[in-house]
Amino acid sequence: MAKGKDVRIPVLLECTACVRNGVNKESMGSSRYITQKNLHNTPNRLELLKFCPYCYKHTIHGEIKE
């Protein structure tokens, strides 16, 4: 039984290490992922460990505003 259609929303995850360090000098950009979250289960900001191709390692990706 569905209670509402606005329960799951799309969110953008951005690499926190790239934002703080300003990324490598030869590659401009930052790693971003798109995922969904359930507002009832996780009302606060989402943070996941994902691979960043600019840092060449797994880093924490935090939720950003769209």
PDBQT receptor file of N, H, CA, C and O in Angstrom, charges set to zero:
ATOM      1  N   MET A   1       0.836  -1.159   0.000  1.00  0.00    +0.000 N 
ATOM      2  CA  MET A   1       0.000   0.000   0.000  1.00  0.00    +0.000 C 
ATOM      3  C   MET A   1       0.894   1.241   0.000  1.00  0.00    +0.000 C 
ATOM      4  O   MET A   1       1.662   1.443   0.941  1.00  0.00    +0.000 OA
ATOM      5  N   ALA A   2       0.809   2.057  -1.020  1.00  0.00    +0.000 N 
ATOM      6  H   ALA A   2       0.185   1.892  -1.785  1.00  0.00    +0.000 HD
ATOM      7  CA  ALA A   2       1.628   3.248  -1.146  1.00  0.00    +0.000 C 
ATOM      8  C   ALA A   2       1.018   4.392  -0.344  1.00  0.00    +0.000 C 
ATOM      9  O   ALA A   2      -0.185   4.642  -0.409  1.00  0.00    +0.000 OA
ATOM     10  N   LYS A   3       1.873   5.084   0.418  1.00  0.00    +0.000 N 
ATOM     11  H   LYS A   3       2.850   4.881   0.471  1.00  0.00    +0.000 HD
ATOM     12  CA  LYS A   3       1.379   6.186   1.243  1.00  0.00    +0.000 C 
ATOM     13  C   LYS A   3       1.591   7.534   0.583  1.00  0.00    +0.000 C 
ATOM     14  O   LYS A   3       0.875   8.489   0.885  1.00  0.00    +0.000 OA
ATOM     15  N   GLY A   4       2.567   7.629  -0.316  1.00  0.00    +0.000 N 
ATOM     16  H   GLY A   4       3.149   6.854  -0.560  1.00  0.00    +0.000 HD
ATOM     17  CA  GLY A   4       2.821   8.898  -0.980  1.00  0.00    +0.000 C 
ATOM     18  C   GLY A   4       3.910   8.740  -2.011  1.00  0.00    +0.000 C 
ATOM     19  O   GLY A   4       4.734   7.830  -1.919  1.00  0.00    +0.000 OA
ATOM     20  N   LYS A   5       3.917   9.619  -2.989  1.00  0.00    +0.000 N 
ATOM     21  H   LYS A   5       3.247  10.358  -3.063  1.00  0.00    +0.000 HD
ATOM     22  CA  LYS A   5       4.910   9.504  -4.044  1.00  0.00    +0.000 C 
ATOM     23  C   LYS A   5       6.137  10.357  -3.781  1.00  0.00    +0.000 C 
ATOM     24  O   LYS A   5       7.132  10.237  -4.496  1.00  0.00    +0.000 OA
ATOM     25  N   ASP A   6       6.089  11.220  -2.767  1.00  0.00    +0.000 N 
ATOM     26  H   ASP A   6       5.281  11.317  -2.186  1.00  0.00    +0.000 HD
ATOM     27  CA  ASP A   6       7.215  12.087  -2.470  1.00  0.00    +0.000 C 
ATOM     28  C   ASP A   6       8.092  11.546  -1.348  1.00  0.00    +0.000 C 
ATOM     29  O   ASP A   6       8.825  12.308  -0.717  1.00  0.00    +0.000 OA
ATOM     30  N   VAL A   7       8.030  10.261  -1.094  1.00  0.00    +0.000 N 
ATOM     31  H   VAL A   7       7.436   9.642  -1.606  1.00  0.00    +0.000 HD
ATOM     32  CA  VAL A   7       8.829   9.673  -0.020  1.00  0.00    +0.000 C 
ATOM     33  C   VAL A   7      10.275   9.511  -0.468  1.00  0.00    +0.000 C 
ATOM     34  O   VAL A   7      11.189   9.844   0.286  1.00  0.00    +0.000 OA
ATOM     35  N   ARG A   8      10.501   9.009  -1.677  1.00  0.00    +0.000 N 
ATOM     36  H   ARG A   8       9.758   8.739  -2.290  1.00  0.00    +0.000 HD
ATOM     37  CA  ARG A   8      11.857   8.828  -2.191  1.00  0.00    +0.000 C 
ATOM     38  C   ARG A   8      12.192   9.989  -3.136  1.00  0.00    +0.000 C 
ATOM     39  O   ARG A   8      11.476  10.252  -4.102  1.00  0.00    +0.000 OA
ATOM     40  N   ILE A   9      13.292  10.669  -2.832  1.00  0.00    +0.000 N 
ATOM     41  H   ILE A   9      13.874  10.455  -2.047  1.00  0.00    +0.000 HD
ATOM     42  CA  ILE A   9      13.687  11.818  -3.644  1.00  0.00    +0.000 C 
ATOM     43  C   ILE A   9      15.092  11.588  -4.199  1.00  0.00    +0.000 C 
ATOM     44  O   ILE A   9      15.904  10.933  -3.545  1.00  0.00    +0.000 OA
ATOM     45  N   PRO A  10      15.398  12.108  -5.386  1.00  0.00    +0.000 N 
ATOM     46  CA  PRO A  10      16.759  11.999  -5.920  1.00  0.00    +0.000 C 
ATOM     47  C   PRO A  10      17.689  12.996  -5.230  1.00  0.00    +0.000 C 
ATOM     48  O   PRO A  10      17.299  14.129  -4.947  1.00  0.00    +0.000 OA
ATOM     49  N   VAL A  11      18.923  12.563  -4.962  1.00  0.00    +0.000 N 
ATOM     50  H   VAL A  11      19.240  11.643  -5.192  1.00  0.00    +0.000 HD
ATOM     51  CA  VAL A  11      19.919  13.427  -4.329  1.00  0.00    +0.000 C 
ATOM     52  C   VAL A  11      21.232  13.338  -5.095  1.00  0.00    +0.000 C 
ATOM     53  O   VAL A  11      21.513  12.328  -5.741  1.00  0.00    +0.000 OA
ATOM     54  N   LEU A  12      22.033  14.394  -5.023  1.00  0.00    +0.000 N 
ATOM     55  H   LEU A  12      21.805  15.214  -4.498  1.00  0.00    +0.000 HD
ATOM     56  CA  LEU A  12      23.361  14.427  -5.625  1.00  0.00    +0.000 C 
ATOM     57  C   LEU A  12      24.403  14.247  -4.536  1.00  0.00    +0.000 C 
ATOM     58  O   LEU A  12      24.333  14.898  -3.493  1.00  0.00    +0.000 OA
ATOM     59  N   LEU A  13      25.377  13.359  -4.774  1.00  0.00    +0.000 N 
ATOM     60  H   LEU A  13      25.434  12.831  -5.621  1.00  0.00    +0.000 HD
ATOM     61  CA  LEU A  13      26.478  13.148  -3.851  1.00  0.00    +0.000 C 
ATOM     62  C   LEU A  13      27.753  13.673  -4.506  1.00  0.00    +0.000 C 
ATOM     63  O   LEU A  13      28.044  13.340  -5.655  1.00  0.00    +0.000 OA
ATOM     64  N   GLU A  14      28.514  14.494  -3.777  1.00  0.00    +0.000 N 
ATOM     65  H   GLU A  14      28.277  14.764  -2.844  1.00  0.00    +0.000 HD
ATOM     66  CA  GLU A  14      29.739  15.080  -4.319  1.00  0.00    +0.000 C 
ATOM     67  C   GLU A  14      30.909  14.733  -3.409  1.00  0.00    +0.000 C 
ATOM     68  O   GLU A  14      30.758  14.668  -2.189  1.00  0.00    +0.000 OA
ATOM     69  N   CYS A  15      32.077  14.509  -4.007  1.00  0.00    +0.000 N 
ATOM     70  H   CYS A  15      32.200  14.561  -4.998  1.00  0.00    +0.000 HD
ATOM     71  CA  CYS A  15      33.280  14.145  -3.268  1.00  0.00    +0.000 C 
ATOM     72  C   CYS A  15      33.697  15.294  -2.357  1.00  0.00    +0.000 C 
ATOM     73  O   CYS A  15      33.876  16.421  -2.818  1.00  0.00    +0.000 OA
ATOM     74  N   THR A  16      33.851  15.011  -1.068  1.00  0.00    +0.000 N 
ATOM     75  H   THR A  16      33.706  14.095  -0.693  1.00  0.00    +0.000 HD
ATOM     76  CA  THR A  16      34.244  16.053  -0.126  1.00  0.00    +0.000 C 
ATOM     77  C   THR A  16      35.735  16.336  -0.180  1.00  0.00    +0.000 C 
ATOM     78  O   THR A  16      36.153  17.451   0.130  1.00  0.00    +0.000 OA
ATOM     79  N   ALA A  17      36.550  15.364  -0.563  1.00  0.00    +0.000 N 
ATOM     80  H   ALA A  17      36.211  14.458  -0.815  1.00  0.00    +0.000 HD
ATOM     81  CA  ALA A  17      37.996  15.572  -0.643  1.00  0.00    +0.000 C 
ATOM     82  C   ALA A  17      38.352  16.482  -1.818  1.00  0.00    +0.000 C 
ATOM     83  O   ALA A  17      39.249  17.316  -1.697  1.00  0.00    +0.000 OA
ATOM     84  N   CYS A  18      37.673  16.336  -2.939  1.00  0.00    +0.000 N 
ATOM     85  H   CYS A  18      36.945  15.659  -3.037  1.00  0.00    +0.000 HD
ATOM     86  CA  CYS A  18      37.939  17.185  -4.106  1.00  0.00    +0.000 C 
ATOM     87  C   CYS A  18      37.552  18.633  -3.827  1.00  0.00    +0.000 C 
ATOM     88  O   CYS A  18      38.248  19.557  -4.248  1.00  0.00    +0.000 OA
ATOM     89  N   VAL A  19      36.451  18.828  -3.124  1.00  0.00    +0.000 N 
ATOM     90  H   VAL A  19      35.886  18.077  -2.782  1.00  0.00    +0.000 HD
ATOM     91  CA  VAL A  19      35.980  20.178  -2.831  1.00  0.00    +0.000 C 
ATOM     92  C   VAL A  19      36.958  20.880  -1.895  1.00  0.00    +0.000 C 
ATOM     93  O   VAL A  19      37.260  22.057  -2.087  1.00  0.00    +0.000 OA
ATOM     94  N   ARG A  20      37.455  20.171  -0.887  1.00  0.00    +0.000 N 
ATOM     95  H   ARG A  20      37.210  19.215  -0.730  1.00  0.00    +0.000 HD
ATOM     96  CA  ARG A  20      38.387  20.776   0.073  1.00  0.00    +0.000 C 
ATOM     97  C   ARG A  20      39.756  21.028  -0.535  1.00  0.00    +0.000 C 
ATOM     98  O   ARG A  20      40.347  22.083  -0.306  1.00  0.00    +0.000 OA
ATOM     99  N   ASN A  21      40.270  20.077  -1.309  1.00  0.00    +0.000 N 
ATOM    100  H   ASN A  21      39.790  19.220  -1.496  1.00  0.00    +0.000 HD
ATOM    101  CA  ASN A  21      41.626  20.185  -1.846  1.00  0.00    +0.000 C 
ATOM    102  C   ASN A  21      41.694  20.928  -3.170  1.00  0.00    +0.000 C 
ATOM    103  O   ASN A  21      42.791  21.258  -3.621  1.00  0.00    +0.000 OA
ATOM    104  N   GLY A  22      40.581  21.198  -3.799  1.00  0.00    +0.000 N 
ATOM    105  H   GLY A  22      39.690  20.929  -3.433  1.00  0.00    +0.000 HD
ATOM    106  CA  GLY A  22      40.589  21.892  -5.088  1.00  0.00    +0.000 C 
ATOM    107  C   GLY A  22      40.951  20.993  -6.249  1.00  0.00    +0.000 C 
ATOM    108  O   GLY A  22      41.267  21.500  -7.325  1.00  0.00    +0.000 OA
ATOM    109  N   VAL A  23      40.921  19.693  -6.085  1.00  0.00    +0.000 N 
ATOM    110  H   VAL A  23      40.664  19.280  -5.211  1.00  0.00    +0.000 HD
ATOM    111  CA  VAL A  23      41.183  18.682  -7.115  1.00  0.00    +0.000 C 
ATOM    112  C   VAL A  23      42.619  18.797  -7.628  1.00  0.00    +0.000 C 
ATOM    113  O   VAL A  23      43.306  19.785  -7.371  1.00  0.00    +0.000 OA
ATOM    114  N   ASN A  24      43.048  17.797  -8.338  1.00  0.00    +0.000 N 
ATOM    115  H   ASN A  24      42.490  16.994  -8.548  1.00  0.00    +0.000 HD
ATOM    116  CA  ASN A  24      44.389  17.815  -8.941  1.00  0.00    +0.000 C 
ATOM    117  C   ASN A  24      44.499  18.949  -9.944  1.00  0.00    +0.000 C 
ATOM    118  O   ASN A  24      43.503  19.353 -10.544  1.00  0.00    +0.000 OA
ATOM    119  N   LYS A  25      45.691  19.457 -10.125  1.00  0.00    +0.000 N 
ATOM    120  H   LYS A  25      46.500  19.129  -9.637  1.00  0.00    +0.000 HD
ATOM    121  CA  LYS A  25      45.887  20.593 -11.026  1.00  0.00    +0.000 C 
ATOM    122  C   LYS A  25      45.630  20.232 -12.490  1.00  0.00    +0.000 C 
ATOM    123  O   LYS A  25      45.168  21.074 -13.260  1.00  0.00    +0.000 OA
ATOM    124  N   GLU A  26      45.925  18.990 -12.883  1.00  0.00    +0.000 N 
ATOM    125  H   GLU A  26      46.301  18.306 -12.258  1.00  0.00    +0.000 HD
ATOM    126  CA  GLU A  26      45.768  18.616 -14.290  1.00  0.00    +0.000 C 
ATOM    127  C   GLU A  26      44.332  18.284 -14.657  1.00  0.00    +0.000 C 
ATOM    128  O   GLU A  26      43.988  18.348 -15.837  1.00  0.00    +0.000 OA
ATOM    129  N   SER A  27      43.478  17.934 -13.705  1.00  0.00    +0.000 N 
ATOM    130  H   SER A  27      43.757  17.882 -12.746  1.00  0.00    +0.000 HD
ATOM    131  CA  SER A  27      42.088  17.594 -14.026  1.00  0.00    +0.000 C 
ATOM    132  C   SER A  27      41.151  18.492 -13.221  1.00  0.00    +0.000 C 
ATOM    133  O   SER A  27      41.138  18.442 -11.991  1.00  0.00    +0.000 OA
ATOM    134  N   MET A  28      40.380  19.299 -13.911  1.00  0.00    +0.000 N 
ATOM    135  H   MET A  28      40.391  19.339 -14.910  1.00  0.00    +0.000 HD
ATOM    136  CA  MET A  28      39.421  20.164 -13.245  1.00  0.00    +0.000 C 
ATOM    137  C   MET A  28      38.072  19.460 -13.178  1.00  0.00    +0.000 C 
ATOM    138  O   MET A  28      37.571  18.972 -14.191  1.00  0.00    +0.000 OA
ATOM    139  N   GLY A  29      37.492  19.407 -12.001  1.00  0.00    +0.000 N 
ATOM    140  H   GLY A  29      37.899  19.803 -11.178  1.00  0.00    +0.000 HD
ATOM    141  CA  GLY A  29      36.193  18.774 -11.830  1.00  0.00    +0.000 C 
ATOM    142  C   GLY A  29      36.086  18.111 -10.482  1.00  0.00    +0.000 C 
ATOM    143  O   GLY A  29      37.042  18.097  -9.706  1.00  0.00    +0.000 OA
ATOM    144  N   SER A  30      34.929  17.563 -10.207  1.00  0.00    +0.000 N 
ATOM    145  H   SER A  30      34.153  17.574 -10.838  1.00  0.00    +0.000 HD
ATOM    146  CA  SER A  30      34.730  16.813  -8.977  1.00  0.00    +0.000 C 
ATOM    147  C   SER A  30      33.781  15.659  -9.270  1.00  0.00    +0.000 C 
ATOM    148  O   SER A  30      32.939  15.735 -10.164  1.00  0.00    +0.000 OA
ATOM    149  N   SER A  31      33.936  14.600  -8.502  1.00  0.00    +0.000 N 
ATOM    150  H   SER A  31      34.621  14.539  -7.776  1.00  0.00    +0.000 HD
ATOM    151  CA  SER A  31      33.149  13.398  -8.713  1.00  0.00    +0.000 C 
ATOM    152  C   SER A  31      31.747  13.585  -8.144  1.00  0.00    +0.000 C 
ATOM    153  O   SER A  31      31.592  14.032  -7.007  1.00  0.00    +0.000 OA
ATOM    154  N   ARG A  32      30.725  13.245  -8.932  1.00  0.00    +0.000 N 
ATOM    155  H   ARG A  32      30.851  12.883  -9.855  1.00  0.00    +0.000 HD
ATOM    156  CA  ARG A  32      29.340  13.339  -8.478  1.00  0.00    +0.000 C 
ATOM    157  C   ARG A  32      28.599  12.060  -8.824  1.00  0.00    +0.000 C 
ATOM    158  O   ARG A  32      28.804  11.474  -9.887  1.00  0.00    +0.000 OA
ATOM    159  N   TYR A  33      27.738  11.639  -7.915  1.00  0.00    +0.000 N 
ATOM    160  H   TYR A  33      27.571  12.115  -7.052  1.00  0.00    +0.000 HD
ATOM    161  CA  TYR A  33      26.873  10.480  -8.104  1.00  0.00    +0.000 C 
ATOM    162  C   TYR A  33      25.434  10.906  -7.872  1.00  0.00    +0.000 C 
ATOM    163  O   TYR A  33      25.177  11.829  -7.099  1.00  0.00    +0.000 OA
ATOM    164  N   ILE A  34      24.493  10.245  -8.533  1.00  0.00    +0.000 N 
ATOM    165  H   ILE A  34      24.701   9.495  -9.162  1.00  0.00    +0.000 HD
ATOM    166  CA  ILE A  34      23.064  10.478  -8.329  1.00  0.00    +0.000 C 
ATOM    167  C   ILE A  34      22.470   9.211  -7.711  1.00  0.00    +0.000 C 
ATOM    168  O   ILE A  34      22.704   8.103  -8.195  1.00  0.00    +0.000 OA
ATOM    169  N   THR A  35      21.708   9.389  -6.649  1.00  0.00    +0.000 N 
ATOM    170  H   THR A  35      21.518  10.289  -6.257  1.00  0.00    +0.000 HD
ATOM    171  CA  THR A  35      21.056   8.264  -5.989  1.00  0.00    +0.000 C 
ATOM    172  C   THR A  35      19.719   8.748  -5.424  1.00  0.00    +0.000 C 
ATOM    173  O   THR A  35      19.335   9.900  -5.624  1.00  0.00    +0.000 OA
ATOM    174  N   GLN A  36      19.024   7.873  -4.727  1.00  0.00    +0.000 N 
ATOM    175  H   GLN A  36      19.336   6.937  -4.565  1.00  0.00    +0.000 HD
ATOM    176  CA  GLN A  36      17.752   8.223  -4.107  1.00  0.00    +0.000 C 
ATOM    177  C   GLN A  36      17.827   7.939  -2.619  1.00  0.00    +0.000 C 
ATOM    178  O   GLN A  36      18.574   7.065  -2.178  1.00  0.00    +0.000 OA
ATOM    179  N   LYS A  37      17.041   8.691  -1.845  1.00  0.00    +0.000 N 
ATOM    180  H   LYS A  37      16.435   9.401  -2.204  1.00  0.00    +0.000 HD
ATOM    181  CA  LYS A  37      16.956   8.401  -0.425  1.00  0.00    +0.000 C 
ATOM    182  C   LYS A  37      15.508   8.499   0.028  1.00  0.00    +0.000 C 
ATOM    183  O   LYS A  37      14.699   9.205  -0.573  1.00  0.00    +0.000 OA
ATOM    184  N   ASN A  38      15.199   7.783   1.092  1.00  0.00    +0.000 N 
ATOM    185  H   ASN A  38      15.857   7.210   1.581  1.00  0.00    +0.000 HD
ATOM    186  CA  ASN A  38      13.867   7.782   1.685  1.00  0.00    +0.000 C 
ATOM    187  C   ASN A  38      13.837   8.838   2.782  1.00  0.00    +0.000 C 
ATOM    188  O   ASN A  38      14.612   8.762   3.735  1.00  0.00    +0.000 OA
ATOM    189  N   LEU A  39      12.951   9.819   2.658  1.00  0.00    +0.000 N 
ATOM    190  H   LEU A  39      12.321   9.881   1.884  1.00  0.00    +0.000 HD
ATOM    191  CA  LEU A  39      12.891  10.907   3.628  1.00  0.00    +0.000 C 
ATOM    192  C   LEU A  39      12.435  10.456   5.008  1.00  0.00    +0.000 C 
ATOM    193  O   LEU A  39      12.821  11.059   6.009  1.00  0.00    +0.000 OA
ATOM    194  N   HIS A  40      11.616   9.401   5.082  1.00  0.00    +0.000 N 
ATOM    195  H   HIS A  40      11.303   8.911   4.269  1.00  0.00    +0.000 HD
ATOM    196  CA  HIS A  40      11.143   8.922   6.378  1.00  0.00    +0.000 C 
ATOM    197  C   HIS A  40      12.263   8.228   7.153  1.00  0.00    +0.000 C 
ATOM    198  O   HIS A  40      12.346   8.368   8.373  1.00  0.00    +0.000 OA
ATOM    199  N   ASN A  41      13.120   7.484   6.461  1.00  0.00    +0.000 N 
ATOM    200  H   ASN A  41      13.053   7.370   5.470  1.00  0.00    +0.000 HD
ATOM    201  CA  ASN A  41      14.186   6.736   7.132  1.00  0.00    +0.000 C 
ATOM    202  C   ASN A  41      15.432   7.579   7.375  1.00  0.00    +0.000 C 
ATOM    203  O   ASN A  41      16.082   7.416   8.408  1.00  0.00    +0.000 OA
ATOM    204  N   THR A  42      15.787   8.483   6.448  1.00  0.00    +0.000 N 
ATOM    205  H   THR A  42      15.259   8.616   5.609  1.00  0.00    +0.000 HD
ATOM    206  CA  THR A  42      16.991   9.301   6.576  1.00  0.00    +0.000 C 
ATOM    207  C   THR A  42      16.655  10.765   6.341  1.00  0.00    +0.000 C 
ATOM    208  O   THR A  42      16.832  11.260   5.228  1.00  0.00    +0.000 OA
ATOM    209  N   PRO A  43      16.175  11.470   7.359  1.00  0.00    +0.000 N 
ATOM    210  CA  PRO A  43      15.818  12.880   7.171  1.00  0.00    +0.000 C 
ATOM    211  C   PRO A  43      17.035  13.803   7.081  1.00  0.00    +0.000 C 
ATOM    212  O   PRO A  43      16.942  14.884   6.499  1.00  0.00    +0.000 OA
ATOM    213  N   ASN A  44      18.182  13.391   7.652  1.00  0.00    +0.000 N 
ATOM    214  H   ASN A  44      18.257  12.514   8.125  1.00  0.00    +0.000 HD
ATOM    215  CA  ASN A  44      19.371  14.237   7.595  1.00  0.00    +0.000 C 
ATOM    216  C   ASN A  44      20.182  13.966   6.327  1.00  0.00    +0.000 C 
ATOM    217  O   ASN A  44      19.813  13.109   5.524  1.00  0.00    +0.000 OA
ATOM    218  N   ARG A  45      21.280  14.691   6.149  1.00  0.00    +0.000 N 
ATOM    219  H   ARG A  45      21.580  15.387   6.801  1.00  0.00    +0.000 HD
ATOM    220  CA  ARG A  45      22.084  14.570   4.925  1.00  0.00    +0.000 C 
ATOM    221  C   ARG A  45      22.753  13.207   4.834  1.00  0.00    +0.000 C 
ATOM    222  O   ARG A  45      23.173  12.629   5.836  1.00  0.00    +0.000 OA
ATOM    223  N   LEU A  46      22.840  12.710   3.605  1.00  0.00    +0.000 N 
ATOM    224  H   LEU A  46      22.499  13.179   2.791  1.00  0.00    +0.000 HD
ATOM    225  CA  LEU A  46      23.379  11.388   3.333  1.00  0.00    +0.000 C 
ATOM    226  C   LEU A  46      24.870  11.479   3.025  1.00  0.00    +0.000 C 
ATOM    227  O   LEU A  46      25.293  12.383   2.305  1.00  0.00    +0.000 OA
ATOM    228  N   GLU A  47      25.677  10.551   3.561  1.00  0.00    +0.000 N 
ATOM    229  H   GLU A  47      25.333   9.817   4.146  1.00  0.00    +0.000 HD
ATOM    230  CA  GLU A  47      27.103  10.460   3.260  1.00  0.00    +0.000 C 
ATOM    231  C   GLU A  47      27.438   9.001   2.980  1.00  0.00    +0.000 C 
ATOM    232  O   GLU A  47      27.158   8.122   3.794  1.00  0.00    +0.000 OA
ATOM    233  N   LEU A  48      28.042   8.753   1.818  1.00  0.00    +0.000 N 
ATOM    234  H   LEU A  48      28.269   9.468   1.157  1.00  0.00    +0.000 HD
ATOM    235  CA  LEU A  48      28.410   7.396   1.423  1.00  0.00    +0.000 C 
ATOM    236  C   LEU A  48      29.858   7.352   0.991  1.00  0.00    +0.000 C 
ATOM    237  O   LEU A  48      30.404   8.355   0.531  1.00  0.00    +0.000 OA
ATOM    238  N   LEU A  49      30.487   6.191   1.137  1.00  0.00    +0.000 N 
ATOM    239  H   LEU A  49      30.043   5.377   1.511  1.00  0.00    +0.000 HD
ATOM    240  CA  LEU A  49      31.855   5.981   0.695  1.00  0.00    +0.000 C 
ATOM    241  C   LEU A  49      31.816   5.490  -0.745  1.00  0.00    +0.000 C 
ATOM    242  O   LEU A  49      31.373   4.372  -1.008  1.00  0.00    +0.000 OA
ATOM    243  N   LYS A  50      32.284   6.331  -1.695  1.00  0.00    +0.000 N 
ATOM    244  H   LYS A  50      32.644   7.239  -1.481  1.00  0.00    +0.000 HD
ATOM    245  CA  LYS A  50      32.254   6.004  -3.122  1.00  0.00    +0.000 C 
ATOM    246  C   LYS A  50      33.633   6.231  -3.713  1.00  0.00    +0.000 C 
ATOM    247  O   LYS A  50      34.475   6.889  -3.102  1.00  0.00    +0.000 OA
ATOM    248  N   PHE A  51      33.868   5.682  -4.913  1.00  0.00    +0.000 N 
ATOM    249  H   PHE A  51      33.183   5.148  -5.409  1.00  0.00    +0.000 HD
ATOM    250  CA  PHE A  51      35.148   5.869  -5.592  1.00  0.00    +0.000 C 
ATOM    251  C   PHE A  51      35.160   7.193  -6.341  1.00  0.00    +0.000 C 
ATOM    252  O   PHE A  51      34.210   7.519  -7.052  1.00  0.00    +0.000 OA
ATOM    253  N   CYS A  52      36.235   7.952  -6.181  1.00  0.00    +0.000 N 
ATOM    254  H   CYS A  52      37.007   7.687  -5.604  1.00  0.00    +0.000 HD
ATOM    255  CA  CYS A  52      36.408   9.223  -6.883  1.00  0.00    +0.000 C 
ATOM    256  C   CYS A  52      37.494   9.049  -7.947  1.00  0.00    +0.000 C 
ATOM    257  O   CYS A  52      38.639   8.756  -7.603  1.00  0.00    +0.000 OA
ATOM    258  N   PRO A  53      37.163   9.221  -9.235  1.00  0.00    +0.000 N 
ATOM    259  CA  PRO A  53      38.167   9.053 -10.283  1.00  0.00    +0.000 C 
ATOM    260  C   PRO A  53      39.210  10.166 -10.306  1.00  0.00    +0.000 C 
ATOM    261  O   PRO A  53      40.276   9.991 -10.895  1.00  0.00    +0.000 OA
ATOM    262  N   TYR A  54      38.928  11.295  -9.684  1.00  0.00    +0.000 N 
ATOM    263  H   TYR A  54      38.062  11.437  -9.206  1.00  0.00    +0.000 HD
ATOM    264  CA  TYR A  54      39.896  12.392  -9.651  1.00  0.00    +0.000 C 
ATOM    265  C   TYR A  54      40.909  12.218  -8.526  1.00  0.00    +0.000 C 
ATOM    266  O   TYR A  54      42.071  12.594  -8.681  1.00  0.00    +0.000 OA
ATOM    267  N   CYS A  55      40.487  11.656  -7.399  1.00  0.00    +0.000 N 
ATOM    268  H   CYS A  55      39.544  11.351  -7.273  1.00  0.00    +0.000 HD
ATOM    269  CA  CYS A  55      41.398  11.390  -6.272  1.00  0.00    +0.000 C 
ATOM    270  C   CYS A  55      42.061  10.015  -6.400  1.00  0.00    +0.000 C 
ATOM    271  O   CYS A  55      43.069   9.754  -5.743  1.00  0.00    +0.000 OA
ATOM    272  N   TYR A  56      41.510   9.139  -7.233  1.00  0.00    +0.000 N 
ATOM    273  H   TYR A  56      40.691   9.350  -7.767  1.00  0.00    +0.000 HD
ATOM    274  CA  TYR A  56      41.976   7.761  -7.427  1.00  0.00    +0.000 C 
ATOM    275  C   TYR A  56      41.901   6.941  -6.144  1.00  0.00    +0.000 C 
ATOM    276  O   TYR A  56      42.775   6.114  -5.886  1.00  0.00    +0.000 OA
ATOM    277  N   LYS A  57      40.849   7.167  -5.325  1.00  0.00    +0.000 N 
ATOM    278  H   LYS A  57      40.139   7.839  -5.534  1.00  0.00    +0.000 HD
ATOM    279  CA  LYS A  57      40.640   6.373  -4.124  1.00  0.00    +0.000 C 
ATOM    280  C   LYS A  57      39.193   6.510  -3.675  1.00  0.00    +0.000 C 
ATOM    281  O   LYS A  57      38.443   7.331  -4.204  1.00  0.00    +0.000 OA
ATOM    282  N   HIS A  58      38.809   5.697  -2.692  1.00  0.00    +0.000 N 
ATOM    283  H   HIS A  58      39.418   5.030  -2.263  1.00  0.00    +0.000 HD
ATOM    284  CA  HIS A  58      37.461   5.779  -2.128  1.00  0.00    +0.000 C 
ATOM    285  C   HIS A  58      37.434   6.912  -1.107  1.00  0.00    +0.000 C 
ATOM    286  O   HIS A  58      38.255   6.946  -0.190  1.00  0.00    +0.000 OA
ATOM    287  N   THR A  59      36.490   7.837  -1.265  1.00  0.00    +0.000 N 
ATOM    288  H   THR A  59      35.823   7.809  -2.010  1.00  0.00    +0.000 HD
ATOM    289  CA  THR A  59      36.345   8.970  -0.361  1.00  0.00    +0.000 C 
ATOM    290  C   THR A  59      34.883   9.120   0.042  1.00  0.00    +0.000 C 
ATOM    291  O   THR A  59      34.000   8.472  -0.519  1.00  0.00    +0.000 OA
ATOM    292  N   ILE A  60      34.646   9.979   1.017  1.00  0.00    +0.000 N 
ATOM    293  H   ILE A  60      35.364  10.505   1.472  1.00  0.00    +0.000 HD
ATOM    294  CA  ILE A  60      33.280  10.245   1.464  1.00  0.00    +0.000 C 
ATOM    295  C   ILE A  60      32.622  11.224   0.499  1.00  0.00    +0.000 C 
ATOM    296  O   ILE A  60      33.159  12.295   0.218  1.00  0.00    +0.000 OA
ATOM    297  N   HIS A  61      31.462  10.841   0.003  1.00  0.00    +0.000 N 
ATOM    298  H   HIS A  61      31.026   9.971   0.232  1.00  0.00    +0.000 HD
ATOM    299  CA  HIS A  61      30.659  11.690  -0.868  1.00  0.00    +0.000 C 
ATOM    300  C   HIS A  61      29.446  12.145  -0.069  1.00  0.00    +0.000 C 
ATOM    301  O   HIS A  61      28.680  11.315   0.421  1.00  0.00    +0.000 OA
ATOM    302  N   GLY A  62      29.267  13.451   0.066  1.00  0.00    +0.000 N 
ATOM    303  H   GLY A  62      29.889  14.125  -0.333  1.00  0.00    +0.000 HD
ATOM    304  CA  GLY A  62      28.170  13.998   0.842  1.00  0.00    +0.000 C 
ATOM    305  C   GLY A  62      27.074  14.572  -0.044  1.00  0.00    +0.000 C 
ATOM    306  O   GLY A  62      27.310  14.931  -1.198  1.00  0.00    +0.000 OA
ATOM    307  N   GLU A  63      25.891  14.650   0.508  1.00  0.00    +0.000 N 
ATOM    308  H   GLU A  63      25.699  14.358   1.445  1.00  0.00    +0.000 HD
ATOM    309  CA  GLU A  63      24.730  15.168  -0.226  1.00  0.00    +0.000 C 
ATOM    310  C   GLU A  63      24.862  16.679  -0.398  1.00  0.00    +0.000 C 
ATOM    311  O   GLU A  63      25.241  17.388   0.534  1.00  0.00    +0.000 OA
ATOM    312  N   ILE A  64      24.542  17.166  -1.606  1.00  0.00    +0.000 N 
ATOM    313  H   ILE A  64      24.234  16.590  -2.363  1.00  0.00    +0.000 HD
ATOM    314  CA  ILE A  64      24.565  18.597  -1.888  1.00  0.00    +0.000 C 
ATOM    315  C   ILE A  64      23.196  19.030  -2.381  1.00  0.00    +0.000 C 
ATOM    316  O   ILE A  64      22.373  18.198  -2.763  1.00  0.00    +0.000 OA
ATOM    317  N   LYS A  65      22.954  20.340  -2.372  1.00  0.00    +0.000 N 
ATOM    318  H   LYS A  65      23.622  21.016  -2.061  1.00  0.00    +0.000 HD
ATOM    319  CA  LYS A  65      21.701  20.858  -2.898  1.00  0.00    +0.000 C 
ATOM    320  C   LYS A  65      21.742  20.833  -4.413  1.00  0.00    +0.000 C 
ATOM    321  O   LYS A  65      22.805  21.000  -5.010  1.00  0.00    +0.000 OA
ATOM    322  N   GLU A  66      20.593  20.625  -5.039  1.00  0.00    +0.000 N 
ATOM    323  H   GLU A  66      19.729  20.488  -4.554  1.00  0.00    +0.000 HD
ATOM    324  CA  GLU A  66      20.527  20.547  -6.496  1.00  0.00    +0.000 C 
ATOM    325  C   GLU A  66      20.444  21.917  -7.110  1.00  0.00    +0.000 C 
ATOM    326  O   GLU A  66      20.381  22.042  -8.333  1.00  0.00    +0.000 OA
TER     327      GLU A  66
